[in-house]
Amino acid sequence: MPQPIASVQLYSLAKEFSADMRGSLDRLAAIGFANVEAFDFVSRPAQIRAALDASGLASPTGHAPLLSDELWTPDGVIPTPEPDVVFAAAAEIGMSTVFEPFVAPERWLTEDGVADIAERLNRAAERAATFGLSVGYHNHAQEFVASFDGQSAYDRFVQLVDPRVQLELDLFWAQTGGQDVPAMVTALGDRLTAVHVKDGRVPVSNPWAPGAPEFGSDSLDQRHAGTGEVLLADALRAGDSIRYAVVEYDRAPGDVFDDVAASLAFLKDGGFVA
């Protein structure tokens, strides 16, 4: 199987990107990225596409909410448009897959809630196909709080969701949720399209478990890929169908461009990406 392609989630440099879109993309290209994963792209697709083209980059995947009225991030919420607006923007940018990046923790606590998430994403997949697109799901750690008959809410979701719905496994957040991430990568097999390559000290408890203290990204101790506690190398070796290895920081430890460069070097030096 071909090796994954390196990418970088633009949420990592959200402030820098919004302040200087073209300059940020030029710096990512100079670091060695050929692809990015767009974030908060729906309101500015033409601007993003022009900047990508000028920098010689592509955005084959992107994050946008498809199942919620607003997208939660550790640093605030972003209002969300109708799915057709999302898909039109994604198609204009040249994406192939739009990943739902976050579904509220309480919706993962019951079997009916998980079934509803799967059903909604199945419907989104049908609609996305009319735009020539696919949809997928990107996890955090709330998907691993509840279990039903010994099966995690995430595993139940994977069982229920249509195979057309692609999966992007955030390795940091899956391990935060108590998962054996190399084993997960193996078990997901060809359902797994992408992984988020993120490292650091793994929180000692799941921040989305009921009763957990209020959580923000400023509480995270994230580090360059390969220098933290996440089993990144083992997880990447376990996958044979991963198409994109996406570098991301929820909280970059230093200069974000230096930080993403260090994580890209980990991927390249380890032979994990093409």
LUMBA-677362 format. One record per residue (C-alpha): residue in one letter; x, y, z; residue number from 1. Coordinates in steps of 0.5 Angstrom, whole numbers, plus 500, padded with zeros to 3 digits. Each point is the difference from the previous one (the first is absolute). Layout:
N
SITE  type    x    y    z  seq
SITE     a    X    Y    Z  NUM
...
***
This chain:
274
SITE  type    x    y    z  seq
SITE     m  500  500  500    1
SITE     p  502  507  499    2
SITE     q  503  504  506    3
SITE     p  496  506  502    4
SITE     i  500  507  498    5
SITE     a  502  505  505    6
SITE     s  496  506  502    7
SITE     v  499  505  505    8
SITE     q  493  502  503    9
SITE     l  499  508  500   10
SITE     y  497  500  506   11
SITE     s  507  499  503   12
SITE     l  502  507  497   13
SITE     a  493  503  500   14
SITE     k  502  507  503   15
SITE     e  506  501  495   16
SITE     f  496  497  494   17
SITE     s  494  505  501   18
SITE     a  505  506  501   19
SITE     d  504  498  494   20
SITE     m  497  494  496   21
SITE     r  505  501  494   22
SITE     g  506  501  504   23
SITE     s  498  494  505   24
SITE     l  499  495  494   25
SITE     d  507  502  497   26
SITE     r  504  499  506   27
SITE     l  496  493  500   28
SITE     a  502  498  493   29
SITE     a  507  502  502   30
SITE     i  500  496  506   31
SITE     g  499  494  495   32
SITE     f  492  499  500   33
SITE     a  496  499  494   34
SITE     n  494  499  503   35
SITE     v  496  504  506   36
SITE     e  493  498  503   37
SITE     a  496  506  500   38
SITE     f  496  503  506   39
SITE     d  495  505  501   40
SITE     f  500  500  492   41
SITE     v  492  501  499   42
SITE     s  500  508  500   43
SITE     r  506  501  496   44
SITE     p  501  494  494   45
SITE     a  502  505  495   46
SITE     q  505  503  504   47
SITE     i  503  494  502   48
SITE     r  500  496  493   49
SITE     a  504  506  497   50
SITE     a  505  500  506   51
SITE     l  501  493  499   52
SITE     d  501  500  493   53
SITE     a  505  506  501   54
SITE     s  504  496  505   55
SITE     g  499  493  496   56
SITE     l  497  497  505   57
SITE     a  493  495  500   58
SITE     s  495  499  506   59
SITE     p  497  493  498   60
SITE     t  497  500  507   61
SITE     g  497  505  505   62
SITE     h  496  500  506   63
SITE     a  493  503  500   64
SITE     p  494  499  505   65
SITE     l  494  496  496   66
SITE     l  496  498  506   67
SITE     s  500  506  505   68
SITE     d  498  507  500   69
SITE     e  507  502  502   70
SITE     l  507  497  501   71
SITE     w  503  500  507   72
SITE     t  507  501  500   73
SITE     p  504  500  507   74
SITE     d  501  508  498   75
SITE     g  492  502  498   76
SITE     v  495  498  496   77
SITE     i  499  501  492   78
SITE     p  493  501  497   79
SITE     t  498  494  495   80
SITE     p  497  501  493   81
SITE     e  495  495  497   82
SITE     p  504  494  497   83
SITE     d  499  502  493   84
SITE     v  504  506  501   85
SITE     v  505  496  503   86
SITE     f  500  495  494   87
SITE     a  500  506  495   88
SITE     a  506  504  504   89
SITE     a  504  493  500   90
SITE     a  499  499  493   91
SITE     e  502  507  498   92
SITE     i  507  499  504   93
SITE     g  501  493  497   94
SITE     m  499  495  506   95
SITE     s  498  493  499   96
SITE     t  498  499  507   97
SITE     v  497  504  506   98
SITE     f  501  497  507   99
SITE     e  495  502  505  100
SITE     p  505  502  506  101
SITE     f  496  500  506  102
SITE     v  493  498  503  103
SITE     a  498  502  507  104
SITE     p  502  495  505  105
SITE     e  493  499  503  106
SITE     r  498  497  493  107
SITE     w  505  494  501  108
SITE     l  497  498  507  109
SITE     t  494  496  497  110
SITE     e  499  495  495  111
SITE     d  494  504  497  112
SITE     g  505  506  500  113
SITE     v  505  496  496  114
SITE     a  495  497  495  115
SITE     d  498  507  499  116
SITE     i  507  502  498  117
SITE     a  501  494  495  118
SITE     e  493  501  497  119
SITE     r  502  508  499  120
SITE     l  507  499  497  121
SITE     n  497  494  495  122
SITE     r  495  506  498  123
SITE     a  505  505  499  124
SITE     a  504  495  496  125
SITE     e  495  499  495  126
SITE     r  499  507  499  127
SITE     a  508  501  500  128
SITE     a  500  496  494  129
SITE     t  496  504  496  130
SITE     f  505  505  501  131
SITE     g  506  495  498  132
SITE     l  502  500  507  133
SITE     s  501  495  506  134
SITE     v  498  501  507  135
SITE     g  504  497  506  136
SITE     y  501  501  508  137
SITE     h  505  502  504  138
SITE     n  500  498  507  139
SITE     h  502  503  507  140
SITE     a  500  496  506  141
SITE     q  492  501  502  142
SITE     e  499  494  495  143
SITE     f  503  496  505  144
SITE     v  497  501  507  145
SITE     a  494  496  499  146
SITE     s  499  493  498  147
SITE     f  494  495  498  148
SITE     d  501  493  502  149
SITE     g  508  500  500  150
SITE     q  500  504  494  151
SITE     s  502  508  500  152
SITE     a  496  505  497  153
SITE     y  505  501  494  154
SITE     d  500  493  499  155
SITE     r  492  500  499  156
SITE     f  501  506  496  157
SITE     v  504  496  495  158
SITE     q  496  494  500  159
SITE     l  494  504  498  160
SITE     v  503  506  495  161
SITE     d  499  498  493  162
SITE     p  507  498  497  163
SITE     r  500  506  496  164
SITE     v  501  504  506  165
SITE     q  508  501  501  166
SITE     l  503  500  506  167
SITE     e  506  505  503  168
SITE     l  503  497  506  169
SITE     d  503  505  505  170
SITE     l  506  496  503  171
SITE     f  501  505  506  172
SITE     w  492  500  502  173
SITE     a  499  493  499  174
SITE     q  506  498  505  175
SITE     t  497  506  504  176
SITE     g  494  496  500  177
SITE     g  503  494  503  178
SITE     q  501  496  493  179
SITE     d  506  496  497  180
SITE     v  501  504  494  181
SITE     p  504  495  496  182
SITE     a  495  495  501  183
SITE     m  494  505  498  184
SITE     v  504  501  494  185
SITE     t  500  493  498  186
SITE     a  493  498  502  187
SITE     l  497  506  496  188
SITE     g  504  498  494  189
SITE     d  498  503  493  190
SITE     r  495  504  503  191
SITE     l  505  504  503  192
SITE     t  502  506  495  193
SITE     a  504  505  504  194
SITE     v  503  500  507  195
SITE     h  502  507  504  196
SITE     v  507  499  502  197
SITE     k  500  504  506  198
SITE     d  505  499  507  199
SITE     g  501  502  507  200
SITE     r  498  498  507  201
SITE     v  494  496  500  202
SITE     p  495  503  505  203
SITE     v  499  495  506  204
SITE     s  492  500  499  205
SITE     n  496  501  494  206
SITE     p  498  508  500  207
SITE     w  493  498  497  208
SITE     a  498  495  505  209
SITE     p  494  502  505  210
SITE     g  502  505  505  211
SITE     a  507  501  497  212
SITE     p  502  507  502  213
SITE     e  499  506  494  214
SITE     f  505  498  495  215
SITE     g  504  505  495  216
SITE     s  506  499  496  217
SITE     d  504  504  504  218
SITE     s  501  495  505  219
SITE     l  503  495  495  220
SITE     d  507  498  500  221
SITE     q  501  498  492  222
SITE     r  507  499  497  223
SITE     h  503  499  494  224
SITE     a  498  493  497  225
SITE     g  505  494  502  226
SITE     t  501  504  507  227
SITE     g  494  499  504  228
SITE     e  496  494  503  229
SITE     v  496  498  494  230
SITE     l  502  494  496  231
SITE     l  500  503  493  232
SITE     a  505  496  497  233
SITE     d  497  493  502  234
SITE     a  493  503  498  235
SITE     l  503  502  493  236
SITE     r  503  494  499  237
SITE     a  494  496  501  238
SITE     g  496  503  495  239
SITE     d  500  498  493  240
SITE     s  494  504  497  241
SITE     i  502  507  503  242
SITE     r  500  506  494  243
SITE     y  501  506  504  244
SITE     a  505  501  506  245
SITE     v  498  507  503  246
SITE     v  504  503  505  247
SITE     e  496  504  505  248
SITE     y  501  504  506  249
SITE     d  494  502  505  250
SITE     r  506  504  503  251
SITE     a  506  501  497  252
SITE     p  506  500  505  253
SITE     g  504  506  497  254
SITE     d  500  503  493  255
SITE     v  495  496  496  256
SITE     f  504  500  493  257
SITE     d  506  497  504  258
SITE     d  495  495  504  259
SITE     v  497  498  493  260
SITE     a  506  499  497  261
SITE     a  503  496  506  262
SITE     s  494  495  499  263
SITE     l  501  500  493  264
SITE     a  507  498  501  265
SITE     f  498  494  504  266
SITE     l  495  498  495  267
SITE     k  505  500  494  268
SITE     d  506  498  504  269
SITE     g  496  494  503  270
SITE     g  498  498  493  271
SITE     f  493  501  502  272
SITE     v  498  504  494  273
SITE     a  501  500  492  274
***
